Amino acid sequence: MTLQGAEIRLLFLYAQSKWNFKTVSLSDPARPPFVALSYVWGDPSDTLPLDVGEQVFQATRNLHNILDRLIESRLNQPLWIDALCINQQDQDERASQVAMMGDIYSDAEYVLAFLSPESEPFDIGLDYIESTARDTRIHFDPSLSPHLTVQGLNASDERLRDSLVAFFAAPWWTRVWTVQEFLLARKVIFRCGDRLIDAATVQKTCRAWIDHENSCCWAARRPIDGTAHGFLDIPSKTSGGFTIYTATLRMKHLMDMLIPRKLYTEDFLAAISLFRVRHCSNPRDRAFGYFGLRSPGLEVKHEIPIDYNVSVADLYRSLAVVLIAKSQTLDVLSHVLHETQVEGRTSGLPSWVPDWDATIDDRYHLTYTERTNTIRHCRASGDMKPDWKVQDSGSVITLGLQIAVIQETAPGYPSISPGSTSRGKTVINEWRRLAGLPAFANSSPLDKPSDSQRERAFENALSGGFPSIKWPQGSREYGKAYEAWLEWFVSSQVALSKSCKEVVQEFDELVRQTSERRRFIVTSDGQIGFGPEEAERGDVVVIIPGGKVPYVLRTVEDFESGVEKYRLLGDAFINGVMAGEKTSTSTSDFTWTVVV
């Protein structure tokens, strides 16, 4: 039966474990309360027949396992399950119901987030989460007292760590659709086998972990791979190398979206970038999967119709155009990633359009997200608005001010791998060589005089010139933070001293977000900074109206038209440019530029 208006199908469980549909209207105040299931479909090629009334569906094995568990638990509430309650073969109905997702999940009595049909792998981890929520003041670091133990185990014990990580490593946390299913719900209950835990409990625990990590627990530890989070970063052998630190981020990202007036809740671009590492079977859902989010700044669905017949490249291009028009900035260009470790690219995309379906790893995603969120404080093009003329071919005609040509480059922040920080001095010295500064010898780097203007520019370049409330650039506090970080970065010692642990960790995050998977660049006129990983000698640095940061372009040969065209490589930080120093209200020095 075709659905009309605000109608949806609900799944009812009757005697003898029989399922049947009933059509109801969301606008009907007399409709029965229902539970919306949030789950992972599983392998679409691994299906089994499922009888629902007079119909037979091919449902994934994972969904069969979930339904069996629900039958065992004597569920007596009607269910809404997308794979069954939407006719997946009817593109029009699918588009219509996807557009109603916001209403469906927000109208449900609660959302049941089904993580696994098994309980055992998660039991001790869930015990630890519940114990933390009961007393958030207790420490997690076993070197501090009192610290939390469960069944005689603490957070440094592998068995407990693996169980905690397993909860957040469940595939549910990696899917695009589960984001809005969680955020739109009145209430969320997680289920692992027979274990139920309220999402509010998990949120309370994660907030406690974050607060303790920032203040007293774990912050003073540094493992051999050079990060500053101690056993937070020990990979779990049972969960594909996932760590407590990266696991906690999955909950934190959802928590951030629930805080009113935060960037993610007011900016669709920030929201989708926050969940860029999540997966979906249809790459169009990387846009459509967030159209149900409710906030004035997140409203995009009225600009772009939900159409599963549109090509992925055309959808992503349309999304970029809408985001530029709505924001009157070029912030979307900072989400273009051409790095070598970005995989699975969508064909047919112009260089200026972000590929939301490309694959990046969790650690780099964190760094990239922090960088793109911070650039909103920059003003490279001053108050100029975009003049972004999109052609039918996908290329763009815009004004551009060429401010420099790249002369030399060097690799950015060392990759996270065992022993990487021992390369710190080598990396710093190469950056200093290109900047025309003396290298550090075997003595402490602080033994070198550091009062020259070039040294100041070098210091600013390392932190990206991004404003810091804690350390305003040029302040004594900033200089001390830089010196503490530098002493640690070039040292081969494993442990951080307690006196500088928090300063070093915070300053290192600034340096990492500026330079990780980037290139240190020096221009032909001596300017220094960081740019895209692909940047090389001869590439040009330009300021484009509406851009808060400069961009690096590469000339593209076009023998047919004879017009010089450019490919966008990505954004950049150039010392002395980020606050609009190179621009004025006049566009007389700008020239028309074609970006393909």
N, C-alpha and C positions, 0 to 999 in steps of 0.2 A: 504494500500500500504506500502510495506517495505521501510524503510529509508536507504539510501546509503551514505557512506562517511560523508560529513559535512552537510547533509540535516537535516532540522527540519520542523515540521508542524507549521504553524501560523493560528490563529483563526481570521476570518474576520466577522464583523457584517454588514449584508446587510439590505435592506429595510424590513419593517414589522418585525423587531427584529429577523431576521433569522441569525443563525450562520453557518459558513462553513469553511472547512479547505483548505489551500493551502500549498503545499510543496515547500520550497525554500532552497537554499544552503547558508550557512554562508560565503562561499568563493566567492559567486557571488556578485560583486560590484553593480550590478543593483537590488539587492533584496530590497524590501521596508523597510523603517525604522519601527521598531516595539517596543512595550512596553512589558517588562517582568513583570508578576504579581508575587509579593511576598506576601504570605498569609498563613493562617492556614487552613488545610483541613477541620478540624472539625470532628465530630463523624462519623467514616466510616460506621457505621450501620444505620445512619440516612440519607438516600439518596432519591432522586427524579429523575425521568427520564428527560433527557436533549437531545433535538434534535440538532444534528450538521450535516448539510447536509442530507445524506440518513441514517445516523447512529443514534442510540439512546444509550446514555450513562447513567449510574447511577452516578450522581454527588451528592456530599454531600449538605445538606441543606445550609451550610455556603457558599459554592461556588455559589449556586443558588442566595443567597442574594447579593453576591458581583456582579454577572453578572447583576442582576436586577438594581442595583445602577449604573453600568456602562452604561446600556441601557438608563436609565433616564438622565444621564449626556451627552448623545449623543456622546459617544466615537467614533472617526472616525479613529483610528489607529489600525493596526493589533496587536493581543496579542499573547504572548507565555505563556501558562498555563500548568504547568507540569502534572497535573492530567488528562488533556485532550489531550495535544499535544504529550505525550508519551503513547504508548500502554502498559498499566500497567500489562497486562496479558502475555506479551512477555518478559521473563527474559533477553534474549540477547539484545533486543532493549533497555530495561530499563537500563542495565549495560552500553551499548554504549552511550546512551543519558546522563546518569549521569556523565560519563567521559567527556562529552562535556559541562557540566554546566558552567565551567569557561568561555568558549567562548560565550555561549548564553547570560549570564548576563552581560558580559563586552561589547558585541556587541550591546545590546539593547540601544535604544535612551535614555531611562531612566527606572528605576525600580519603579513600583508603589507598595509601601508597604501598603496594605489594612489592617488597624487595626480593623475597626468596621464599620458596615453599619449605625450606629447611630452617631449623632453629639453632642447631648445635654450633655452627661456626661463629655465631654472633652472641651467644649467651653471656660469656664473661665480659665481652665488650659492652653489651647493653647494661649489665650490672654496674659496670664502671661509670657509664653515662648517667644512670639513675642515681648512683651514689654521689656523683659530683653535683648534680642538680639539687640534692638535698642539703648540701653544705658547700657552697661555692667558694668559701674562704680557705679551704684546705688546699695545701700545695700538691703539685704533681711531681715535682722534682724530688727523687728519693734522697737527695743530699740535704733537703730541707725538712724541718719538722714543725708541725705534723704534716705528713704526706699521706695521700690516699692509697690504700691497698684493698684489693678484692681477692678473696680466697688466697691470701698470702702473697699476691703478686702486685707489683707496682708498674708504673708506665715504662720502665726500662726493661721489663721482662718481655721476651719475644712472644710468648704465648698471648699475653694480654694485648700487646701492640698489634699482633696479627688479627686478633678478633675485632679490635677497634677499627683498624684499617679496612677489614672485610666489610663492615657495615657501610662505610662511605665509598667503598670500591664496587659496590653492587651496580650492575648496569643501569639501574633506575637513575642514578646520579649523572649519567652521561648522556641522557636523551634530551633533545630539544623540547619535545612536547611536555615533559614533566615540569618544566620551569613554570609555565603559566598555570598548569594544573595545581601546583603547590601555591603559587602566589594569589590565585583567585579564590582559594578555598576559605570558607569560614573557619574550618578546623581540618587538620591533617593528622591522620594516625598511620604510623609506619607499621608494617607487619613483616616479620621474618618467621616463617613457619607458624608456631603457636604463640610466639612472642609479639606483643603489641606495645608500642611506645608512642606517646603523644609527641608531635613535632615540637610543641612548646618546651618539653623537657630537653630535647636535643638542642634546641636553640639556646636555652639557658646554660647548658653545659658548654657549648662551643664558645659562648660569650665569656664564660669563666676561663676557659683555656686561653683565649686570646688575651684577656686581661693579665693572667698570670705570666704568659709568655713575654708580654711587653714589660713586665715589671720585675718579677722575682724568679720565676721558674724558666730554666732552659736558656735564658738569654746569654748567660756567660759561657756557654759551651760552643766549641767549634770542632766538628769532626775533620777527618783527613781530607774531605773533598773541598774544604775551604768555606763552606757556608757557616752561618752564625747561629744555627738553630739546634745544634746538638742532636740527641737521639730522636728529635722530631723528624729528622731527615734520614733516618736509617731505613733503607728499603725493606718492604715486607716481601719475603720469599714466596709467600702463598698468594699474594695479590699483585703479581707482575711488577714488583719494584715500587709500588705505591708507598707513600710515607704518611705519617700522622699529619705532618705539616700540609701537604697537598690535599689530604683527605679533608681536613678541617676547612680548607678554602671552599670546598663544594657547598658546605652549609653556610659559610660566611657570605658567599655571593648571593644566596637566596635571602639571607638576613638583611643584607644591604639594600635589596630591592624593596624591603618592607618598611624602610625608614623614610618618612615623608620628607620631601624637599632635598633629598640626596640626589647627586648627579644622575644616578642610574634610574631614578624614578621620574625624571623630568626630561630625559633625552633618549629617544629611541636608539640612536647610534651607540650611546654608551651602554644601553641595556643589551643589545645584541652582541656587542663586542665582549661583554662580561661573560657570556655563555658561548663564546666562539668555538671552544673545544668540544662542545657537545655534538652528538651524532643524530642523524635522522636518515631514513631510507630514501626519502625524496628531497633533493637539495633545495627545492622551492620552499620547503618547510622551514628553512633557515630564516626566511622572512615571514611566511604565513604563520609559523608556529608562535610568533610573538604578537600577532595582530590583536589578540584578545586582551592584552595588558591594558589596564585602565589608568590613564593619567593624561592630562592635556598635552604634555610633551611627548607622549608615546603614541598619539593618534596618527597612524599612517594608513590604516585600512581604507579610509575614505578617499585617499589619493590613489591607491593602487588596488584594483579589484583582485579578489582571490580567484585565480584562473590557473588550473593545473595543466592547461594546454600551452601556456606561454613558455618560451625557451628560458632556460636558467640564466643565460647570459643577458637576455633582454630584461628579465626580472631584476637582476642585480644592478643593471645599468639604470633602470627606472627608479629603483630604490635610492641609488646614489644621487640622481637628479632631484628627487623629492627632498632628500635630506639637506642638500645644498640650498634649495629654494626655501625650505621651512626655517632653517637655522641662519640663513644669510651668512654662512661661513663655509670654508673649505675643509672643515674638520674631518670629513669623510676621507680625504686623501691620505691622512695619517694612518688609516687602516689598510692601506695597500701594502702588502708584504710580498716582496720578491726574493726573500732570503732563500739560500740553497736548501735549508732544512724544512722548508714549507713544501708539502707534497699534495698530490691529487688535485691539480689545478683544473678549473673549468675552462674549456676552450671557447674562443670567440669573444673574450672580454677585452675591452680597451685597457690600456695600462693604468688609467686613472680610476678604475672601478675596483673596489675591494672584492676579492674572491672569498665569499663567506663559507664556501664548501671546502677550501683548502685546509689541510691538516697541519696543526702546530701542536707542540707538546705542552703539557700543563705548566712546567716551570717557565718557559719562555712566554707563555700566554699571560702569566702573572706580571712579568716585567713589562711586556708590551702594553697591557691594560693600564698599568700605573703611569707609563709614559704618555699614552694618548689622553688619559684623564688630566694630566698635569699641564698639557700644552694649552689648555683653555685660559691659563694665566698669561700667555704670551701675546704679543701684539706686533708681529713682524711687519704686517701691512697697515698698521695703524687702524684708522677707522674706515678704511676702504671696504666696500661691499663687493661681492663676486660679480663679475661680468662674464658669465659662463655660458657660451653659446654652443650647444650640442648639435652636431650635424647628424644627418641620417646615417652616415657611415659609422657613427660612434665616436669619431674624433671631436675635439673641442677647440674652439677658437676663443682665446682669452688674452687679456693684457698681461705682460710679464716684464719685470725689471731684472736684468742679469746683473748680479752684484759680484760674481767671482767665477773663476775657472779653477777646478781642482788640479793641484800640482802633484801632490803625493798623498798616499794613504797607508795605513797600517791596521792590522787586526784590532778589534775592540776588546771588551772584557773577556778574560779567559773563560772557556767553556767549563761547565760544572762536571768535573771528572776527578777521580782520585789524584791527589798531588798537584792540582791545578794552581793552588795559591803559591806554590814554590816558584811559579813562573811570573809572579807579580812584578818582581824587579825587572825582569826582561821586558815585560810589556810596558811598564812605565818608562823605562829608559828608551825604548823605541819611540814612544809618543814624544818624549822630551827631545830626542834627536831631531825628529821632524819639525818640532816647534822651535828649534834653534836654541835649546837649553842644554846645559851640561848634564851628563848622565850621573846617576848615583853610583858611588863606588861601594866598597864593602862596609864602609862606615854607615852609621845611621843617616837616613835621608834628611833628618832634622839638623845635621851638622852643616848643611849647605845654606848659604845666605838665600833668603827668599823674599826680598823686599823690592824686586824689580817689577816694572809694569808688566813685562812678559810673564813673570812668575804668577802675578795676580790673574792674568788672562788664562793661564794654564789651569790654575785652581778652579776658576769659574767654569772652564770648559768641562772639567771632570764631572761636575754636578749638573751639567746641562744648563746652567744659568737659571734653573727653575727657582722661583721664590720659595723660601722656607721660613715659616713663622718662627721656628726655633733658632735658625741661624741665618739672619739676613746677610746677603753677600756683602763682603767688605768689612763686616763686623769682626770684632775680636773673637766672638764665639764661633763664627764660621771658620776662621783661621785655625783655631784650636781643634775643631772637629776634623778639618782636613788633615792636620798634622797627626792626630790620633789614628785616623784611617790609614794614612800613608805608612806609618810605622808598622801597622798590622799587615797591610797589603804586601809589602816587600819582605816581610819576615817569614822565615821557615818554621817558626814556633807554632805549635798546635793550639795552645790555650790562649784565650784572651784574658787580660787582667780585669778584675771586677770593676776597677775604677773607670775603665773606658768601654766596657762591654756594650752598653746601650748606645752610646755616641757612635761607636764604630759600626754597629749594626744598622743604625738609621742612615748614617752617611753612606755606607756601602750600598744601601738600597737606592739612594740618589744616583750614585755612580753607575750602578748596574742598569737602572732604567734608561740612563743616558747612552751607555756604551755597549751593552750586551747585544751580540749579533749585529753590531754596527761596525763602521770603519772610522778610525781617527783620520781626519782629513786636514790638510793644509792647502790653502789656495795660493794662486800665483802672486797675490798681493800680500801674503803672509797671514791671512786670517786662519784661525784654528777652530776646530769643533768636531762633531761626529755626524756621520751621514749613513745612508743605506749600505748594507753589506755588499751590494753590487757596485758601489761607487768606485770609479777609477780615474786616473789621470785623463784630463780632457773633458770630463763631464762638467756641466755648468750649474751654478747655484742661482736660483731665481726667487724673487718675491712676486707673488700673484695676489691681486686684490681679493680680500676675503680670507686669505691664508694667515693664520696666527703664527706660522713658522715658515722658514724658507723651504724650498723643494729642490731636489737634484734631478736634472733632466739630462737625457743623452740624445744626441743628434741621430736621426733616422734618415737614411738615404731614400729619396723618392725621385727616381730618375724620370718618371712619367710627368709629374706636375712641375718639377723644378722648384717646388716650394720647400723650404727647410722645415722639417717637422721634428718633434721631440717625443721621446718615450719617458714617462714618469717612473723614476726609480724609487722614490719615497721622500719622506721629509728629512730635515736636518736641523741641527743646532749649530749656529755659527756665533762665536763670541762677538758681542757688540752689535748684534742685528736684531735680537729677539724682542726688543721693546719699541721697535719702529724707528730706530736711529737712521735707517737708510731711506725712509720714505717721508713724503710730505703730503699735503692735500692735493698737490698737482700730479697729474699723470703724464706730464710732457715727456718724461724720461722712459716711460713704459712703451713697449712695442707689442704689436699683435703677434701672438705665439700660437702655433698649432700643436696640440698634444693628442697623440694617437693612442 
